[in-house]
Amino acid sequence: MKSKKVNIQAKQEGMALVMALIMLLLVTVLGVSAVKMSNVDTQVAGNSIYSALVFQGAESALGKVTSETDLNNINKASTARNTVINVDASYFNPAETVTGGATLNSSATIAFDGVLAAPVINGSANSSEFNYQVFRITAESKLTSTAARDRHTDGRAIQIPQE
């Protein structure tokens, strides 16, 4: 009987070891791919947050420059008609610091686009004694340490007496 047991053990030739190594390799490959996928997902989520930050930054800058209560920047643009006015950087300070030390910086320009006569109302000429100065306001927001940036443009018409 002892001789039969020895022959059966000699014929196995290490197959269990080979199968265990193949299983270990498969588990390792699955683990590495899961880690890489989680890194990509984290980057996508971060980029989405950066995109939202610069969008809101540009909208905020545009709203601040076109505010009804502060027409100083528009008045500067109306006196320098053929020039693009850069809104002073201190107007947007302090710059906002966000996660990871990145800073959200905003800037804006105002350009005079021309003077329009009073608009037609209900298909008939408007006998208004006013014209409208038209301005194009462009606000941009950038997030330092990233490539995230956004630019928004708005128009503003200011009523002026006809000359």
Secondary structure, 3 states (H helix, E strand, C coil): CHHHHHHHHHHHCCHHHHHHHHHHHHHHHHHHHHHHHHHHHHHHHHHHHHHHHHHHHHHHHHHHHCCCCCCHHHHHHHHCCCCEEECCHHHHCCCEECHHHCEEEEEEEEEEEEEECCCCECCECCCCCEEEEEEEEEEEEEECCCCCEEEEEEEEEEEEECC
